[in-house]
Amino acid sequence: MGDITTGTGSGGRSIYSTYFDDENFIISHKAAGYVSMANHGADSNGSQFFFTLGKARWLDGKNVAFGKVVEGMDFLKKMGKVEANPANAIPLTPMKILDCGIYKLDKPYDLPEKALESDEDTGAKGKQLPVEKAY
């Protein structure tokens, strides 16, 4: 757990406001690699998100999934193997994402159902775009 303001998972900062409403629950947490908003209940999204490490359908209707990892599932799987406290799932070894990016895909696409249910890279390719730091 973590965030950019307190480092404890209790803080964060959004470009919209302290919290913002759930957008929709169209995307299901049907496999590893989905990116989803962390929240404290309905309409309490901030700046925290998480990646699913496997199918997590119990999150459907509660957390807004908004993307899927298309490349780098091997790295996500390594992160998922880090030993965690069984009481709260906090990793015993601190982990931080120090650099990340956005990929502009060569062409707009919809992932086929097979890719949506896959725990592997989808094969979608694109070019990494520069990202300006927001803070």
DSSP file with accessible surface (Angstrom, degrees, kcal/mol):
  #  RESIDUE AA STRUCTURE BP1 BP2  ACC     N-H-->O    O-->H-N    N-H-->O    O-->H-N    TCO  KAPPA ALPHA  PHI   PSI    X-CA   Y-CA   Z-CA
    1    1 A M              0   0  140      0, 0.0     2,-0.3     0, 0.0     8,-0.1   0.000 360.0 360.0 360.0 146.2    0.0    0.0    0.0
    2    2 A G        -     0   0   34      6,-0.2     2,-0.3     7,-0.1     6,-0.1  -0.985 360.0-166.1-176.3 171.8    1.2    3.5   -0.7
    3    3 A D        -     0   0   26     -2,-0.3     4,-0.4    45,-0.1     9,-0.1  -0.959  37.5-105.7-163.9 170.4    0.5    6.9   -2.0
    4    4 A I  S    S+     0   0   85     -2,-0.3    -1,-0.0     1,-0.1    44,-0.0   0.598 111.6  43.1 -85.0  -9.9    2.4   10.0   -3.1
    5    5 A T  S    S+     0   0   72      8,-0.0    -1,-0.1    -3,-0.0     8,-0.0   0.830 132.8   6.1-104.5 -38.8    1.4   12.1    0.0
    6    6 A T  S    S-     0   0   74      0, 0.0    -2,-0.1     0, 0.0     0, 0.0   0.623  78.5-137.1-117.7 -22.6    1.7    9.9    3.1
    7    7 A G  S    S+     0   0   50     -4,-0.4    -3,-0.1     1,-0.1     0, 0.0   0.554  83.5  92.7  75.4   8.0    3.2    6.6    1.8
    8    8 A T  S    S-     0   0   85     -6,-0.1    -6,-0.2     0, 0.0    -1,-0.1   0.466 101.6-106.8-110.6  -7.0    0.8    4.7    3.9
    9    9 A G  S    S+     0   0    4     -8,-0.1    -7,-0.1    -6,-0.0    39,-0.1   0.429 102.6  92.1  91.1   0.2   -2.1    4.0    1.5
   10   10 A S  S    S+     0   0   80     -9,-0.1     2,-0.1    -7,-0.1    -7,-0.0   0.516  81.8  48.4-103.7  -6.6   -4.3    6.6    3.3
   11   11 A G        +     0   0   20      2,-0.0    36,-0.2    36,-0.0     2,-0.2  -0.254  54.6 139.2-114.9-156.9   -3.4    9.6    1.3
   12   12 A G        -     0   0   29     -9,-0.1     2,-0.3    -2,-0.1    -9,-0.1  -0.715  36.7-117.9 137.4 172.8   -3.1   10.6   -2.3
   13   13 A R        -     0   0  136     -2,-0.2     2,-0.3    -8,-0.0     5,-0.1  -0.981  19.1-163.9-149.8 132.2   -3.9   13.5   -4.7
   14   14 A S        -     0   0   22      3,-0.4    33,-0.1    -2,-0.3     5,-0.1  -0.859  27.2-130.9-115.4 153.8   -6.2   13.5   -7.7
   15   15 A I  S    S+     0   0  142     -2,-0.3     3,-0.1     1,-0.2    -1,-0.1   0.686 109.0  49.9 -73.7 -16.0   -6.4   16.0  -10.6
   16   16 A Y  S    S-     0   0  151      1,-0.4     2,-0.3    30,-0.1    -1,-0.2   0.905 123.9 -70.7 -88.9 -49.2  -10.1   16.2  -10.0
   17   17 A S        -     0   0   65      1,-0.1    -3,-0.4    29,-0.0    -1,-0.4  -0.945  67.0 -56.5 177.2-167.7  -10.4   16.8   -6.3
   18   18 A T  S    S+     0   0  109     -2,-0.3     2,-0.3     1,-0.2    -1,-0.1   0.950 123.4   3.7 -58.9 -48.0   -9.9   14.8   -3.1
   19   19 A Y        -     0   0  114     27,-0.1     2,-0.3    -3,-0.1    27,-0.2  -0.954  69.4-161.8-132.6 156.6  -12.3   12.1   -4.3
   20   20 A F  B     -A   45   0A  33     25,-2.2    25,-1.9    -2,-0.3     3,-0.1  -0.959  28.7 -92.9-138.9 159.8  -14.2   11.6   -7.5
   21   21 A D        -     0   0  107     -2,-0.3     2,-0.1    23,-0.2    21,-0.0  -0.227  45.4 -93.4 -69.7 154.8  -17.2    9.5   -8.5
   22   22 A D        -     0   0   27      1,-0.1    -1,-0.1    40,-0.0     3,-0.1  -0.433  32.4-154.8 -60.7 137.2  -17.1    6.0   -9.9
   23   23 A E        -     0   0  133      1,-0.3     2,-0.3    -2,-0.1    -1,-0.1   0.943  57.0 -48.5 -82.8 -55.7  -17.2    6.3  -13.7
   24   24 A N        -     0   0   65     41,-0.1    -1,-0.3     3,-0.0    41,-0.1  -0.968  32.6-128.7-168.7 170.5  -18.7    2.9  -14.7
   25   25 A F        +     0   0   87     -2,-0.3    36,-0.1    39,-0.1    41,-0.1  -0.196  64.6 122.1-123.3  40.9  -18.3   -0.8  -14.0
   26   26 A I        +     0   0  139     39,-0.1     2,-0.4     2,-0.1    -1,-0.1   0.910  58.5  69.7 -71.7 -43.0  -18.2   -2.0  -17.6
   27   27 A I  S    S-     0   0   63     38,-0.5    38,-0.5    -3,-0.1     2,-0.2  -0.645  76.0-144.3 -85.7 130.7  -14.8   -3.7  -17.4
   28   28 A S        -     0   0   17     -2,-0.4     2,-1.7    32,-0.1     3,-0.2  -0.623  18.1-124.8 -91.8 150.1  -14.6   -6.9  -15.4
   29   29 A H        +     0   0    0     -2,-0.2    27,-2.9    27,-0.2    30,-0.2  -0.476  58.4 145.9 -86.1  63.9  -11.7   -8.0  -13.3
   30   30 A K        +     0   0   38     -2,-1.7     2,-0.3    25,-0.2    25,-0.2   0.439  59.0   2.7 -92.5   2.0  -11.6  -11.3  -15.2
   31   31 A A  S >  S-     0   0    2     23,-0.3     3,-0.7    -3,-0.2    23,-0.4  -0.965  90.7 -63.1-165.9 177.1   -7.9  -12.1  -15.3
   32   32 A A  T 3  S+     0   0    4     21,-0.3    21,-0.2    -2,-0.3    23,-0.1  -0.380 106.1  44.7 -67.0 151.3   -4.5  -10.9  -14.1
   33   33 A G  T 3  S+     0   0    0     19,-2.9    36,-2.9     1,-0.3     2,-0.2   0.447  70.2 138.5  96.6   2.2   -3.3   -7.6  -15.4
   34   34 A Y  E <   -B   68   0B   4     -3,-0.7    18,-2.2    34,-0.2     2,-0.5  -0.576  45.6-140.3 -79.8 143.3   -6.3   -5.4  -15.0
   35   35 A V  E     +BC  67  51B  20     32,-2.6    31,-2.9    -2,-0.2    32,-1.1  -0.910  30.2 174.8-103.4 128.1   -5.7   -1.8  -13.7
   36   36 A S  E     -BC  65  50B   0     14,-2.7    14,-2.5    -2,-0.5     2,-0.3  -0.958  32.8-106.0-139.3 151.7   -8.4   -0.8  -11.2
   37   37 A M  E     - C   0  49B  24     27,-2.5     2,-0.3    -2,-0.3    12,-0.3  -0.588  27.7-139.2 -77.8 133.3   -9.1    2.2   -8.9
   38   38 A A        +     0   0   26     10,-2.1     8,-0.7    -2,-0.3     2,-0.3  -0.683  35.1 167.0 -83.2 145.6   -8.6    1.6   -5.2
   39   39 A N        -     0   0   35     -2,-0.3     6,-0.1     6,-0.1     3,-0.1  -0.914  47.8-127.2-150.8 177.3  -11.4    3.2   -3.1
   40   40 A H  S    S-     0   0  127      1,-0.5     2,-0.2     4,-0.3     5,-0.1  -0.102  83.9 -53.0-117.7  28.4  -13.0    3.5    0.3
   41   41 A G  S >  S-     0   0   34     21,-0.2     3,-1.2     3,-0.0    -1,-0.5  -0.719  99.4  -8.6 126.1-175.0  -16.5    2.7   -0.9
   42   42 A A  T 3  S-     0   0   81      1,-0.2    -2,-0.1    -2,-0.2    21,-0.1  -0.206 128.3  -1.1 -57.1 136.6  -18.8    4.1   -3.6
   43   43 A D  T 3  S+     0   0   77      1,-0.1    -1,-0.2    -4,-0.0   -22,-0.1   0.813  96.4 116.9  55.2  38.4  -17.7    7.3   -5.3
   44   44 A S    <   +     0   0   17     -3,-1.2    -4,-0.3   -25,-0.1     2,-0.2  -0.091  32.0 146.8-126.9  37.6  -14.5    7.6   -3.3
   45   45 A N  B     +A   20   0A   2    -25,-1.9   -25,-2.2    -6,-0.1    -6,-0.1  -0.492  13.0 160.8 -73.6 140.6  -11.8    7.2   -6.0
   46   46 A G        -     0   0   16     -8,-0.7   -31,-0.1     2,-0.3    -1,-0.1   0.066  61.1 -57.8-124.3-119.0   -8.6    9.2   -5.4
   47   47 A S  S    S+     0   0   41    -36,-0.2     2,-0.3   -33,-0.1   -35,-0.1   0.353  97.5 104.4-116.1   5.0   -5.2    8.7   -7.0
   48   48 A Q        +     0   0   37    -10,-0.3   -10,-2.1   -37,-0.1    -2,-0.3  -0.676  40.3 166.1 -94.1 143.3   -4.6    5.1   -5.9
   49   49 A F  E     -C   37   0B 100     -2,-0.3     2,-0.3   -12,-0.3   -12,-0.2  -0.907  14.8-156.7-143.5 169.3   -4.8    2.1   -8.2
   50   50 A F  E     -C   36   0B  59    -14,-2.5   -14,-2.7    -2,-0.3     2,-0.4  -0.956  15.2-126.0-146.0 164.2   -3.9   -1.5   -8.2
   51   51 A F  E     -C   35   0B  62     -2,-0.3     2,-0.2   -16,-0.2   -16,-0.2  -0.927  27.5-123.2-109.8 138.5   -3.2   -4.4  -10.7
   52   52 A T        -     0   0    8    -18,-2.2   -19,-2.9    -2,-0.4     3,-0.1  -0.590  13.3-162.2 -78.6 142.6   -5.0   -7.7  -10.4
   53   53 A L  S    S-     0   0  105     -2,-0.2   -21,-0.3   -21,-0.2     2,-0.3   0.378  74.4 -11.9-102.3   0.1   -2.7  -10.7  -10.1
   54   54 A G  S    S-     0   0   25    -23,-0.4   -23,-0.3   -20,-0.1   -20,-0.2  -0.952 107.4 -36.2-174.8-175.7   -5.4  -13.1  -11.1
   55   55 A K        +     0   0  138     -2,-0.3   -25,-0.2   -25,-0.2   -23,-0.1  -0.368  52.6 173.1 -59.8 133.7   -9.2  -13.3  -11.6
   56   56 A A    >   +     0   0    7    -27,-2.9     3,-2.2   -25,-0.1     4,-0.3  -0.359  12.6 156.5-142.8  56.3  -10.9  -11.0   -9.1
   57   57 A R  G >   +     0   0  125      1,-0.3     3,-1.5     2,-0.2   -28,-0.1   0.721  65.3  75.1 -62.1 -21.7  -14.6  -11.0  -10.0
   58   58 A W  G 3  S+     0   0  177      1,-0.3    -1,-0.3   -29,-0.1    -3,-0.0   0.724  90.1  60.2 -64.5 -15.3  -15.6  -10.1   -6.5
   59   59 A L  G X> S+     0   0   28     -3,-2.2     4,-2.4   -30,-0.2     3,-2.4   0.671  77.9 112.1 -83.7 -17.3  -14.3   -6.6   -7.3
   60   60 A D  T <4 S+     0   0   50     -3,-1.5     4,-0.1    -4,-0.3   -32,-0.1  -0.323  85.6  15.7 -59.3 131.8  -16.8   -6.1  -10.1
   61   61 A G  T 34 S+     0   0   46      2,-0.4    -1,-0.3     1,-0.1     3,-0.1   0.365 125.9  60.7  85.1  -5.2  -19.4   -3.5   -9.2
   62   62 A K  T <4 S+     0   0  131     -3,-2.4     2,-0.4     1,-0.4    -2,-0.2   0.678 104.4  35.7-118.4 -39.4  -17.2   -2.2   -6.4
   63   63 A N  S  < S-     0   0   19     -4,-2.4     2,-0.7   -21,-0.1    -1,-0.4  -0.975  80.4-123.4-121.9 137.8  -13.9   -1.0   -8.0
   64   64 A V        -     0   0    7     -2,-0.4   -27,-2.5   -27,-0.2     2,-0.4  -0.698  20.3-156.0 -84.4 112.7  -13.7    0.6  -11.4
   65   65 A A  E     +B   36   0B   2     -2,-0.7   -38,-0.5   -38,-0.5   -29,-0.3  -0.742  19.3 170.0 -82.3 135.2  -11.3   -1.3  -13.8
   66   66 A F  E     +     0   0B 104    -31,-2.9     2,-0.3    -2,-0.4   -30,-0.2   0.372  52.8   5.4-132.1   4.8  -10.0    1.1  -16.4
   67   67 A G  E     -B   35   0B  23    -32,-1.1   -32,-2.6   -40,-0.0     2,-0.4  -0.989  54.4-129.5-172.0 175.7   -7.3   -0.7  -18.3
   68   68 A K  E     -B   34   0B  28     -2,-0.3     2,-0.3   -34,-0.3   -34,-0.2  -0.998  31.2-111.1-142.5 136.7   -5.3   -3.9  -18.9
   69   69 A V        +     0   0   25    -36,-2.9     3,-0.1    -2,-0.4    53,-0.1  -0.532  32.4 178.7 -63.5 125.8   -1.5   -4.5  -19.0
   70   70 A V        +     0   0   27      1,-0.3    53,-1.0    -2,-0.3    52,-1.0   0.584  69.4  21.8-105.9 -15.7   -0.7   -5.3  -22.6
   71   71 A E  S    S+     0   0   90     50,-0.2    -1,-0.3    51,-0.1    54,-0.0  -0.973 108.7  42.9-151.7 134.2    3.1   -5.7  -22.1
   72   72 A G    >>  +     0   0   24     -2,-0.3     4,-1.9    -3,-0.1     3,-0.5   0.622  54.1 140.8 107.3  17.6    5.1   -6.5  -19.0
   73   73 A M  H 3> S+     0   0    2      1,-0.2     4,-2.7     2,-0.2     5,-0.2   0.844  70.9  63.4 -61.6 -28.9    3.1   -9.2  -17.3
   74   74 A D  H 3> S+     0   0  101      1,-0.2     4,-1.8     2,-0.2    -1,-0.2   0.919 104.5  46.3 -61.3 -39.8    6.3  -10.9  -16.4
   75   75 A F  H <> S+     0   0  127     -3,-0.5     4,-2.3     2,-0.2    -1,-0.2   0.924 111.0  51.7 -67.8 -42.7    7.2   -7.9  -14.2
   76   76 A L  H  X S+     0   0   12     -4,-1.9     4,-2.1     1,-0.2    -2,-0.2   0.920 108.6  51.6 -60.5 -41.4    3.8   -7.8  -12.7
   77   77 A K  H  X S+     0   0   74     -4,-2.7     4,-0.8     1,-0.2    -1,-0.2   0.891 107.7  52.4 -63.9 -38.7    4.0  -11.5  -11.8
   78   78 A K  H >< S+     0   0  142     -4,-1.8     3,-0.8     1,-0.2     4,-0.4   0.917 108.8  50.3 -62.6 -42.3    7.4  -10.9  -10.1
   79   79 A M  H >< S+     0   0   46     -4,-2.3     3,-1.3     1,-0.2    -2,-0.2   0.898 106.4  56.3 -61.6 -38.4    5.9   -8.1   -8.0
   80   80 A G  H 3< S+     0   0   35     -4,-2.1    -1,-0.2     1,-0.2    -2,-0.2   0.701 100.6  58.8 -68.2 -17.8    3.1  -10.5   -7.1
   81   81 A K  T << S+     0   0  180     -4,-0.8    -1,-0.2    -3,-0.8     2,-0.2   0.517  75.5 115.0 -89.9  -4.3    5.6  -13.1   -5.7
   82   82 A V  S <  S-     0   0   45     -3,-1.3    -3,-0.0    -4,-0.4    -4,-0.0  -0.472  79.7-105.5 -67.1 130.9    7.1  -10.6   -3.2
   83   83 A E        -     0   0  145     -2,-0.2     9,-2.9     8,-0.1    10,-0.6  -0.315  44.4-168.2 -61.1 137.8    6.3  -12.0    0.3
   84   84 A A  B     -D   91   0C  38      7,-0.3     6,-0.1     8,-0.1    -1,-0.0  -0.886  32.2 -92.4-128.3 157.9    3.6  -10.0    2.1
   85   85 A N    >>  -     0   0   57      5,-2.7     4,-2.7    -2,-0.3     3,-0.8  -0.554  33.4-144.0 -65.5 122.1    2.1   -9.7    5.6
   86   86 A P  T 34 S+     0   0  133      0, 0.0    -1,-0.2     0, 0.0    -3,-0.0   0.766  94.9  59.2 -65.4 -20.7   -0.7  -12.2    5.7
   87   87 A A  T 34 S+     0   0   92      1,-0.1    -2,-0.0     3,-0.1     0, 0.0   0.815 129.2   4.5 -77.3 -30.3   -2.8  -10.0    7.9
   88   88 A N  T <4 S-     0   0   78     -3,-0.8    -1,-0.1     2,-0.2    -3,-0.0   0.391  89.9-120.4-137.9   0.9   -2.9   -7.0    5.5
   89   89 A A     <  +     0   0   74     -4,-2.7     3,-0.0     1,-0.2    -2,-0.0   0.601  59.3 149.1  66.7  14.0   -1.2   -8.0    2.2
   90   90 A I        -     0   0   62     -5,-0.3    -5,-2.7     1,-0.1    -1,-0.2  -0.652  54.7-109.7 -78.0 127.7    1.4   -5.2    2.6
   91   91 A P  B     -D   84   0C  36      0, 0.0    -7,-0.3     0, 0.0    -8,-0.1  -0.276  13.4-142.2 -57.7 139.8    4.7   -6.4    1.0
   92   92 A L  S    S+     0   0  100     -9,-2.9    -8,-0.1     1,-0.1    -2,-0.0   0.738  94.6  57.0 -74.9 -22.7    7.5   -7.1    3.5
   93   93 A T  S    S-     0   0   87    -10,-0.6    -1,-0.1     0, 0.0   -11,-0.0  -0.948  99.5-118.6-106.2 120.1    9.9   -5.6    1.0
   94   94 A P        -     0   0  118      0, 0.0     2,-0.4     0, 0.0    -2,-0.1  -0.311  31.9-167.1 -59.3 139.2    9.0   -2.0    0.0
   95   95 A M        -     0   0   79     -4,-0.1     2,-0.4     2,-0.0   -16,-0.0  -0.992   7.8-179.2-129.0 139.4    8.3   -1.6   -3.7
   96   96 A K        -     0   0  178     -2,-0.4     2,-0.8   -94,-0.0   -94,-0.0  -0.999  28.6-132.3-136.6 140.2    7.9    1.7   -5.6
   97   97 A I        +     0   0   94     -2,-0.4     3,-0.1     1,-0.2    -2,-0.0  -0.840  30.5 174.2 -87.4 111.9    7.2    2.4   -9.2
   98   98 A L        +     0   0  143     -2,-0.8     2,-0.3     1,-0.3    -1,-0.2   0.693  63.9  16.4 -93.7 -24.0    9.9    5.0  -10.0
   99   99 A D        +     0   0  136      2,-0.0    -1,-0.3     0, 0.0     2,-0.3  -0.985  66.6 152.7-151.2 136.8    9.3    5.3  -13.7
  100  100 A C        -     0   0   90     -2,-0.3     2,-0.3    -3,-0.1    31,-0.2  -0.908  15.9-163.3-150.9-179.4    6.4    4.4  -15.9
  101  101 A G        -     0   0   30     -2,-0.3     2,-0.4    29,-0.1    27,-0.0  -0.942  21.2-108.2-159.9 179.2    4.9    5.6  -19.2
  102  102 A I  E     -E  129   0D 102     27,-0.8    27,-3.4    -2,-0.3     2,-0.5  -0.961  26.5-146.3-120.0 136.2    2.0    5.7  -21.6
  103  103 A Y  E     -E  128   0D 109     -2,-0.4     2,-0.7    25,-0.2    25,-0.2  -0.898   3.3-148.5-105.5 130.0    2.0    3.8  -24.9
  104  104 A K  E     -E  127   0D 140     23,-3.1    23,-2.7    -2,-0.5     2,-0.1  -0.887  28.1-131.5 -91.3 118.0    0.3    5.2  -27.9
  105  105 A L  E     -E  126   0D  47     -2,-0.7    21,-0.3    21,-0.3    19,-0.0  -0.378  11.0-121.9 -72.0 150.2   -0.9    2.2  -29.9
  106  106 A D  S    S+     0   0  106     19,-1.5    -1,-0.1     1,-0.2    20,-0.1   0.827  97.0   4.2 -59.8 -32.4   -0.2    2.0  -33.6
  107  107 A K  S    S-     0   0  158     18,-0.3    -1,-0.2     0, 0.0    18,-0.1  -0.991  89.3 -96.4-150.5 146.4   -3.9    1.6  -34.2
  108  108 A P        +     0   0  129      0, 0.0     2,-0.3     0, 0.0    -4,-0.0  -0.332  54.0 174.5 -59.4 147.3   -7.0    1.8  -32.0
  109  109 A Y        -     0   0   86      2,-0.0     2,-0.5    15,-0.0    -4,-0.0  -0.985  36.4-138.0-151.9 160.8   -8.1   -1.7  -31.0
  110  110 A D        -     0   0  155     -2,-0.3     0, 0.0     0, 0.0     0, 0.0  -0.995  37.2-120.4-116.0 129.0  -10.4   -3.7  -28.9
  111  111 A L        -     0   0   31     -2,-0.5     5,-0.0     1,-0.1    -2,-0.0  -0.502  30.0-116.0 -68.8 135.1   -8.7   -6.7  -27.2
  112  112 A P    >>  -     0   0   84      0, 0.0     4,-2.1     0, 0.0     3,-0.9  -0.316  29.8-104.6 -66.2 156.7  -10.3  -10.0  -28.3
  113  113 A E  H 3> S+     0   0   95      1,-0.3     4,-1.7     2,-0.2     5,-0.2   0.865 121.3  59.4 -52.4 -38.1  -12.0  -12.0  -25.5
  114  114 A K  H 34 S+     0   0  182      1,-0.2    -1,-0.3     2,-0.2     4,-0.2   0.904 108.4  44.4 -59.2 -41.4   -9.1  -14.4  -25.4
  115  115 A A  H X4 S+     0   0   13     -3,-0.9     3,-1.0     1,-0.2    -1,-0.2   0.866 108.8  57.1 -71.3 -35.6   -6.7  -11.5  -24.6
  116  116 A L  H 3< S+     0   0   43     -4,-2.1    -1,-0.2     1,-0.2    -2,-0.2   0.819 112.6  41.2 -64.7 -29.3   -9.1  -10.1  -22.0
  117  117 A E  T 3< S+     0   0  110     -4,-1.7    -1,-0.2    -5,-0.2     2,-0.2   0.396  96.5 107.6 -98.1   4.3   -9.1  -13.4  -20.2
  118  118 A S    <   -     0   0   33     -3,-1.0     4,-0.1    -4,-0.2    -3,-0.0  -0.541  56.4-156.8 -88.1 147.0   -5.4  -14.0  -20.5
  119  119 A D  S    S+     0   0   71     -2,-0.2     2,-0.2   -88,-0.1    -1,-0.1   0.195  76.2  76.7 -98.2  13.1   -2.8  -13.7  -17.8
  120  120 A E  S    S-     0   0  106      1,-0.1    -2,-0.1    -5,-0.1   -49,-0.0  -0.661  99.2 -70.1-116.0 172.0   -0.1  -13.1  -20.4
  121  121 A D        -     0   0   69     -2,-0.2   -50,-0.2     1,-0.1   -51,-0.1  -0.320  39.7-140.3 -58.9 146.5    1.0  -10.2  -22.5
  122  122 A T        -     0   0   34    -52,-1.0    -1,-0.1   -53,-0.1   -51,-0.1   0.649  28.7-121.6 -87.7 -18.3   -1.6   -9.4  -25.2
  123  123 A G        +     0   0   49    -53,-1.0     2,-0.2     1,-0.3   -52,-0.1   0.421  60.6 145.8  91.6  -2.4    0.9   -8.6  -28.1
  124  124 A A        -     0   0   20    -54,-0.3     2,-0.3   -19,-0.0    -1,-0.3  -0.490  31.6-161.2 -68.0 137.2   -0.5   -5.1  -28.6
  125  125 A K        +     0   0  122     -2,-0.2   -19,-1.5    -3,-0.1   -18,-0.3  -0.881  21.9 139.3-123.0 154.8    2.4   -2.8  -29.7
  126  126 A G  E     -E  105   0D  24     -2,-0.3     2,-0.4   -21,-0.3   -21,-0.3  -0.917  47.6 -78.0-167.1-167.3    2.9    0.9  -29.7
  127  127 A K  E     -E  104   0D 147    -23,-2.7   -23,-3.1    -2,-0.3     2,-0.3  -0.923  41.1-117.8-114.8 137.0    5.3    3.8  -29.0
  128  128 A Q  E     -E  103   0D 108     -2,-0.4   -25,-0.2   -25,-0.2   -27,-0.0  -0.537  29.3-149.2 -74.0 133.4    6.0    5.1  -25.6
  129  129 A L  E     -E  102   0D  71    -27,-3.4   -27,-0.8    -2,-0.3     2,-0.1  -0.763  22.6-102.8 -99.1 149.6    5.0    8.7  -25.1
  130  130 A P        -     0   0  129      0, 0.0     2,-0.5     0, 0.0   -29,-0.1  -0.443  35.7-149.3 -67.9 143.3    6.8   11.2  -22.8
  131  131 A V        -     0   0   77    -31,-0.2     2,-0.4    -2,-0.1   -31,-0.1  -0.970   3.4-141.3-119.0 126.4    4.9   11.8  -19.6
  132  132 A E        -     0   0  182     -2,-0.5     2,-0.2     1,-0.1     0, 0.0  -0.677  28.1-112.7 -83.6 137.4    5.0   15.1  -17.8
  133  133 A K        -     0   0  151     -2,-0.4    -1,-0.1     1,-0.1     0, 0.0  -0.526  20.5-156.6 -70.0 134.2    5.1   14.8  -14.0
  134  134 A A              0   0   92     -2,-0.2    -1,-0.1    -3,-0.0    -2,-0.0   0.464 360.0 360.0 -91.9  -2.9    1.9   16.1  -12.5
  135  135 A Y              0   0  169      0, 0.0    -2,-0.0     0, 0.0     0, 0.0  -0.861 360.0 360.0-137.6 360.0    3.5   16.8   -9.1
